[in-house]
């Protein structure tokens, strides 16, 4: 039984995300009426207040519209008021991987073209902290150092929009890492790839830096799924 505001809010967010996914997959079409509250309560196994809060969340995002006396209808397949941070928060880790790959490859390429000695120094410091934390098995510190390293690469690109986009995604990437990894082994096994990336950025080798990021993302996916790429 959910007996406090925080847990009830979290449950409503979860129900909202599941409803949004169903709409995106076409289970409910634009202008189609959603099932009545008792049916939604049964479907999601939650109480009336949670359903109402979830519908309110989606109505505020522009996905649903509530018409008094008539019911709740799908207003848009994607919504139009949800900001990037909210969208990233509910993203699947596979989708985040793709966003990371696109952003980080371009960022690495631009960093190799525009980095300064100060940028390289900052990247090297964060990478050293990443390695030290990984060797000591300090997962939280390792994740933070990893994000700081890639943020430093983003800043070295000298493209403020790319850097801001990466920073928007970085918090959610870090959360995904915390949920996915239970130890620092993957950070140890990918250290040499990060060393290569830094080497190519420092040497101004844009194409090789781009390819290094592809290898890092591929390694991450392989380790997580246990598949060979």
VONU-726636 format. One record per residue (C-alpha): residue in one letter; residue number from 0; z, x negated, y negated. Coordinates in steps of 0.5 Angstrom, whole numbers, always signed. Example, Ala and Ser with C-alpha at 12.3 -4.5 7.8 and 13.67 -1.06 7.14 Angstrom:
res;n;Z;X;Y
A;0;+16;-25;+9
S;1;+14;-27;+2
***
This chain:
res;n;Z;X;Y
X;0;+0;+0;+0
X;1;-2;-3;-7
X;2;+4;-2;-11
X;3;+3;-6;-17
X;4;-3;-6;-23
X;5;-5;-13;-21
X;6;-7;-12;-14
X;7;-9;-5;-15
X;8;-14;-8;-20
X;9;-16;-13;-15
X;10;-18;-8;-10
X;11;-22;-4;-15
X;12;-26;-10;-17
X;13;-27;-11;-10
X;14;-29;-3;-9
X;15;-34;-4;-15
X;16;-37;-10;-12
X;17;-39;-7;-6
X;18;-41;-1;-9
X;19;-46;-5;-14
X;20;-48;-8;-8
X;21;-50;-2;-4
X;22;-54;+0;-11
X;23;-58;-6;-11
X;24;-60;-6;-4
X;25;-62;+1;-5
X;26;-57;+6;-2
X;27;-57;+10;-8
X;28;-63;+10;-13
X;29;-63;+11;-20
X;30;-61;+18;-22
X;31;-58;+20;-15
X;32;-51;+23;-15
X;33;-46;+19;-12
X;34;-41;+22;-6
X;35;-35;+26;-8
X;36;-29;+22;-9
X;37;-26;+24;-2
X;38;-32;+21;+1
X;39;-32;+15;-3
X;40;-24;+14;-1
X;41;-26;+15;+6
X;42;-32;+10;+6
X;43;-28;+5;+3
X;44;-21;+6;+5
X;45;-17;+6;-1
X;46;-14;+12;-6
X;47;-16;+16;-11
X;48;-14;+12;-17
X;49;-18;+6;-14
X;50;-24;+9;-13
X;51;-23;+12;-21
X;52;-22;+5;-23
X;53;-28;+2;-19
X;54;-33;+8;-22
X;55;-30;+6;-29
X;56;-32;-1;-28
X;57;-39;+0;-26
X;58;-40;+5;-32
X;59;-37;+0;-37
X;60;-42;-5;-34
X;61;-48;+1;-35
X;62;-49;+1;-28
X;63;-46;+9;-27
X;64;-46;+14;-32
X;65;-40;+20;-31
X;66;-42;+27;-33
X;67;-36;+31;-34
X;68;-37;+37;-29
X;69;-43;+35;-25
X;70;-41;+28;-22
X;71;-43;+21;-22
X;72;-50;+18;-22
X;73;-53;+12;-22
X;74;-56;+10;-29
X;75;-59;+3;-27
X;76;-60;-1;-21
X;77;-57;-7;-24
X;78;-53;-5;-30
X;79;-54;-8;-37
X;80;-47;-10;-40
X;81;-45;-14;-35
X;82;-44;-21;-38
X;83;-46;-28;-34
X;84;-39;-30;-33
X;85;-38;-23;-29
X;86;-44;-23;-25
X;87;-42;-30;-23
X;88;-35;-28;-21
X;89;-38;-23;-16
X;90;-44;-28;-14
X;91;-45;-30;-6
X;92;-44;-37;-5
X;93;-51;-38;-3
X;94;-53;-35;-9
X;95;-49;-40;-13
X;96;-52;-46;-9
X;97;-59;-44;-11
X;98;-56;-43;-19
X;99;-53;-50;-18
X;100;-59;-53;-15
X;101;-64;-51;-20
X;102;-59;-52;-26
X;103;-57;-59;-23
X;104;-64;-62;-21
X;105;-66;-61;-28
X;106;-60;-63;-32
X;107;-60;-69;-27
X;108;-67;-71;-29
X;109;-66;-70;-37
X;110;-59;-74;-36
X;111;-64;-80;-33
X;112;-68;-79;-39
X;113;-63;-79;-45
X;114;-56;-82;-42
X;115;-52;-86;-46
X;116;-48;-92;-44
X;117;-42;-88;-46
X;118;-45;-82;-42
X;119;-45;-87;-36
X;120;-38;-89;-37
X;121;-35;-82;-37
X;122;-39;-80;-30
X;123;-37;-87;-27
X;124;-30;-85;-28
X;125;-30;-78;-26
X;126;-34;-80;-20
X;127;-28;-86;-18
X;128;-23;-80;-19
X;129;-27;-76;-14
X;130;-27;-81;-9
X;131;-20;-83;-10
X;132;-18;-76;-9
X;133;-22;-75;-3
X;134;-19;-81;+0
X;135;-12;-78;-1
X;136;-14;-71;+2
X;137;-12;-68;-5
X;138;-17;-62;-5
X;139;-15;-59;-12
X;140;-16;-66;-15
X;141;-22;-67;-12
X;142;-26;-61;-14
X;143;-24;-62;-21
X;144;-26;-69;-21
X;145;-33;-66;-18
X;146;-34;-61;-23
X;147;-32;-66;-29
X;148;-37;-71;-26
X;149;-43;-66;-26
X;150;-41;-63;-33
X;151;-41;-70;-35
X;152;-48;-70;-32
X;153;-50;-64;-36
X;154;-47;-66;-43
X;155;-51;-73;-42
X;156;-58;-68;-41
X;157;-57;-67;-49
X;158;-59;-60;-48
X;159;-54;-56;-50
X;160;-57;-49;-47
X;161;-57;-53;-40
X;162;-50;-56;-41
X;163;-47;-49;-43
X;164;-50;-45;-37
X;165;-47;-51;-32
X;166;-41;-50;-35
X;167;-41;-42;-35
X;168;-43;-43;-27
X;169;-38;-49;-26
X;170;-31;-45;-26
X;171;-34;-40;-21
X;172;-37;-46;-17
X;173;-30;-49;-17
X;174;-27;-42;-14
X;175;-32;-42;-9
X;176;-31;-49;-6
X;177;-23;-47;-6
X;178;-25;-41;-2
X;179;-30;-45;+3
X;180;-26;-52;+4
X;181;-20;-53;+7
X;182;-20;-61;+6
X;183;-24;-66;+3
X;184;-28;-69;+8
X;185;-35;-66;+5
X;186;-33;-70;-1
X;187;-32;-76;+3
X;188;-39;-75;+7
X;189;-43;-74;+0
X;190;-40;-79;-4
X;191;-46;-84;-3
X;192;-50;-79;-5
X;193;-47;-78;-11
X;194;-47;-85;-12
X;195;-54;-85;-11
X;196;-55;-80;-17
X;197;-51;-84;-22
X;198;-55;-90;-20
X;199;-61;-86;-21
X;200;-59;-83;-28
X;201;-56;-90;-30
X;202;-63;-93;-29
X;203;-67;-88;-32
X;204;-70;-85;-26
X;205;-71;-78;-27
X;206;-75;-76;-21
X;207;-70;-80;-16
X;208;-64;-76;-20
X;209;-68;-70;-19
X;210;-68;-71;-11
X;211;-61;-74;-11
X;212;-59;-67;-13
X;213;-63;-63;-8
X;214;-60;-68;-2
X;215;-53;-66;-5
X;216;-54;-59;-5
X;217;-57;-59;+2
X;218;-52;-63;+5
X;219;-47;-58;+2
X;220;-50;-53;+5
X;221;-51;-56;+12
X;222;-44;-58;+12
X;223;-42;-51;+11
X;224;-46;-47;+16
X;225;-47;-53;+21
X;226;-54;-53;+21
X;227;-59;-58;+20
X;228;-64;-58;+14
***
